Amino acid sequence: MHKFFSRLGLALAVMLLTAALPYAPSAQAADNALESIKKAGVLAVAVPQDFPPFGSVGSDMQPVGYDIDTARLIAKSLGVKVKLVPVTSTNRIPYLTTGKVDLVISSLGKNAEREKAIDFSDAYAPFFNGVFGPAGLTVAKAEDLAGKTIAVTRGAVEDMELTKIAPASTEIRRFEDNSSTIAAYLSGQVQLVATGNVVAASINGQKPAKQLEVKFLIKNSPCYIGLNKNQPELQAAVNAIIAQAKKDGQLETIAQTWLHTSLPQDF
């Protein structure tokens, strides 16, 4: 019995001593991601592999696309090598939170649910539904659609939003799928088309003679770079790189290459 109480007393003493010590965060919580990346000399980035023009596999079996070029830009600006890690839409955030990658650059939209798990950079890529048409046609806002003909896919987001804002004199022609909507524009049945910028980019890549120029945005949902929570140094560094790339035209070059159009003026 005496030995039992001696052991109990020793255990209690250890517990009290431990409790009195200052709190030390875990190694993971204390890590500075930016320092770790620079020390390793490698930036691991989750990128898409099946979502052109943001990310796909080229003829040489290497990843290509808007997100891939952005990942390389950021790594170069940080002075490190880039490690591209192909992901899907479902595993891209788990890859980040479990430490498999340092950043997610995978056409990632921002919403309240995702913000509970990760942080975001400033926007680096436009992703939107808009009104598109030829360069020679002046249309800058919804009111300018008066008297115009415009194609849209029936029931799509852009159809619902366009219906709300188009003047009564606008002739909206609805088609059953994106292919039919685009075909209506390419064949000259309509002057304009309302669609997503990714769809427009695909058309511009295939039909350079019938370039679709963005006229104005209908619904905006840009892409952001995802990073782990509580990494202010890395977040600030990424934001600074994005801001500089907007200023010096590097992002414009990436947009022209993969979206076949300029970045929106208010981007």
C-alpha positions in Angstrom: 0.0 0.0 0.0 2.8 2.4 0.9 4.5 1.8 -2.4 1.2 2.4 -4.2 0.8 5.8 -2.6 4.5 6.6 -3.3 4.0 5.9 -7.0 0.7 7.9 -7.0 2.4 10.8 -5.3 5.2 10.7 -7.9 2.7 10.6 -10.8 0.8 13.6 -9.4 4.0 15.6 -9.0 5.0 14.9 -12.6 1.5 16.0 -13.7 1.7 19.2 -11.7 5.2 20.0 -13.0 4.1 19.4 -16.6 1.1 21.6 -16.2 3.3 24.4 -14.8 5.6 24.4 -17.9 4.9 26.9 -20.6 2.9 25.6 -23.6 5.0 24.6 -26.6 3.1 24.2 -29.9 3.5 21.1 -31.9 6.2 20.9 -34.5 3.6 21.0 -37.3 1.9 24.1 -35.9 5.2 25.8 -35.4 6.4 25.2 -39.0 6.9 28.2 -41.2 5.8 26.9 -44.6 7.7 29.5 -46.6 10.9 28.8 -44.7 10.5 25.1 -45.2 9.9 25.5 -49.0 13.0 27.7 -49.4 15.1 25.3 -47.2 14.0 22.3 -49.3 14.4 24.2 -52.5 11.2 22.7 -53.8 7.6 23.9 -54.1 5.1 21.0 -54.3 1.9 22.1 -56.1 -1.3 20.3 -56.6 -2.5 20.8 -60.2 -5.3 19.5 -62.4 -4.7 16.9 -65.1 -8.2 16.7 -66.7 -9.6 20.2 -66.9 -8.3 22.1 -69.9 -7.3 24.9 -70.3 -6.3 25.0 -66.6 -4.6 21.7 -66.6 -4.2 18.6 -68.9 -1.6 16.2 -70.3 0.2 17.4 -73.4 1.4 15.4 -76.3 4.7 14.7 -74.5 2.7 13.4 -71.5 3.7 16.4 -69.4 1.2 18.6 -67.6 0.3 21.8 -69.4 -2.2 24.6 -68.8 -2.9 27.9 -67.1 -2.5 26.4 -63.6 0.7 24.7 -64.5 2.2 27.9 -65.9 1.1 29.7 -62.7 2.8 27.1 -60.5 6.0 27.5 -62.4 5.8 31.2 -62.2 5.4 31.1 -58.4 8.2 28.6 -57.9 10.6 30.7 -60.1 9.7 33.8 -58.2 10.4 32.1 -54.9 13.8 30.8 -56.3 12.9 27.1 -55.9 12.1 24.2 -58.2 8.5 23.2 -58.8 7.1 19.7 -58.1 3.8 19.3 -60.0 1.4 16.8 -58.3 -1.6 15.8 -60.4 -4.9 15.8 -58.4 -8.6 15.5 -58.9 -11.3 18.0 -57.7 -12.0 15.7 -54.7 -8.5 15.1 -53.4 -6.8 18.4 -54.0 -7.7 19.9 -50.6 -6.9 16.7 -48.6 -3.5 16.7 -50.4 -2.9 20.1 -49.0 -4.1 19.6 -45.5 -2.1 16.3 -45.1 1.1 17.9 -46.2 1.5 16.2 -49.6 1.7 19.6 -51.3 2.5 23.2 -50.3 -0.1 24.9 -52.5 -3.2 24.0 -54.5 -3.3 25.7 -57.9 -6.2 23.8 -59.5 -9.0 26.1 -60.7 -10.1 26.4 -57.0 -13.0 28.6 -56.2 -13.5 30.2 -52.8 -16.5 29.5 -50.5 -17.3 29.6 -46.8 -17.1 25.9 -46.4 -13.6 25.7 -47.9 -12.4 28.7 -45.9 -13.0 26.6 -42.7 -10.3 24.2 -43.8 -7.8 26.3 -45.8 -6.7 29.8 -46.6 -6.7 31.4 -50.0 -4.5 33.8 -52.0 -5.7 36.7 -54.1 -7.4 35.7 -57.3 -4.9 34.5 -60.0 -7.3 33.4 -62.8 -10.6 34.5 -64.2 -13.5 32.0 -64.1 -16.8 33.5 -65.1 -19.9 33.4 -67.1 -20.1 36.3 -69.5 -21.2 37.8 -72.8 -18.8 37.2 -75.7 -18.7 38.5 -79.3 -16.5 39.8 -82.1 -14.1 42.6 -81.4 -15.9 45.0 -83.7 -19.2 44.9 -81.8 -19.4 47.5 -79.0 -21.1 45.9 -76.0 -19.9 46.9 -72.5 -22.9 46.4 -70.3 -26.4 44.7 -70.2 -28.1 47.8 -71.6 -26.0 47.5 -74.8 -27.7 44.2 -75.6 -30.8 46.1 -76.7 -31.7 45.1 -80.2 -29.0 42.4 -80.3 -29.3 38.7 -80.9 -27.5 36.4 -78.4 -27.3 32.6 -78.0 -27.3 30.9 -74.6 -27.6 27.3 -73.4 -31.1 26.7 -72.0 -31.2 26.4 -68.2 -27.6 27.2 -67.7 -26.5 29.8 -65.1 -25.8 32.3 -67.8 -29.4 31.8 -69.2 -31.0 32.5 -65.8 -28.8 35.6 -65.1 -29.1 36.9 -68.7 -32.9 36.7 -68.5 -32.8 39.0 -65.4 -30.6 41.7 -66.9 -31.2 41.8 -70.7 -33.4 44.6 -72.1 -36.8 43.6 -73.5 -35.7 44.2 -77.0 -32.8 41.7 -76.8 -33.5 38.5 -78.8 -32.3 35.6 -76.6 -32.0 32.4 -78.6 -31.8 29.3 -76.4 -30.1 26.1 -77.4 -30.1 22.7 -75.7 -26.3 22.3 -75.2 -23.0 24.3 -75.3 -22.1 22.9 -78.7 -25.3 24.1 -80.3 -25.0 27.5 -78.6 -21.5 28.0 -79.9 -22.4 26.7 -83.4 -25.1 29.4 -83.6 -22.5 32.0 -83.1 -19.9 30.5 -85.4 -22.5 30.1 -88.2 -23.6 33.7 -87.9 -27.1 33.0 -86.5 -26.5 35.4 -83.6 -24.3 38.4 -82.9 -23.3 37.4 -79.4 -23.1 34.4 -77.1 -23.4 34.0 -73.3 -21.3 31.2 -71.9 -18.4 30.4 -69.6 -14.9 31.8 -70.3 -13.5 28.2 -70.4 -15.9 27.3 -73.2 -15.0 30.5 -75.0 -11.3 29.7 -74.6 -11.8 26.3 -76.2 -13.5 27.9 -79.2 -10.9 30.6 -79.6 -8.2 27.9 -79.6 -10.0 26.0 -82.4 -11.5 28.9 -84.5 -9.0 31.8 -84.5 -11.0 33.4 -87.4 -14.1 33.7 -85.2 -12.5 35.0 -82.0 -14.8 35.5 -79.0 -13.9 38.6 -77.1 -15.3 39.1 -73.6 -17.7 42.0 -73.5 -18.8 41.9 -69.8 -19.2 39.5 -66.9 -22.5 38.0 -65.9 -21.4 36.0 -62.9 -17.9 36.0 -61.5 -16.2 33.2 -59.6 -12.4 33.6 -60.0 -9.8 31.0 -59.1 -7.6 31.2 -56.0 -4.5 29.4 -54.8 -5.2 27.3 -51.7 -2.7 27.1 -48.8 -2.8 25.7 -45.3 -4.2 27.8 -42.4 -2.0 30.1 -40.4 0.8 30.6 -42.9 0.8 34.4 -43.3 4.4 34.6 -44.7 3.6 32.1 -47.5 0.3 33.8 -48.2 1.9 37.3 -48.3 4.7 36.0 -50.6 2.2 34.3 -53.0 0.0 37.5 -53.1 3.0 39.6 -53.8 4.0 37.4 -56.8 0.4 37.5 -58.2 0.3 41.3 -57.9 3.6 41.6 -59.6 2.6 39.2 -62.4 -0.5 41.3 -63.0 1.5 44.4 -63.1 4.3 43.2 -65.4 2.0 41.3 -67.8 3.1 37.7 -66.9 -0.5 36.8 -66.0 -1.8 38.5 -69.2 0.6 36.3 -71.2 -0.7 33.1 -69.5 -4.3 34.2 -70.1 -3.5 34.9 -73.8 -1.8 31.5 -74.1 -4.5 29.4 -72.5 -7.7 31.4 -72.5 -7.0 33.1 -75.9 -8.2 36.4 -74.6 -7.1 39.2 -72.3 -7.8 39.2 -68.6 -11.0 41.1 -67.7 -10.3 44.8 -67.1 -11.4 44.7 -63.5 -9.5 41.5 -62.7 
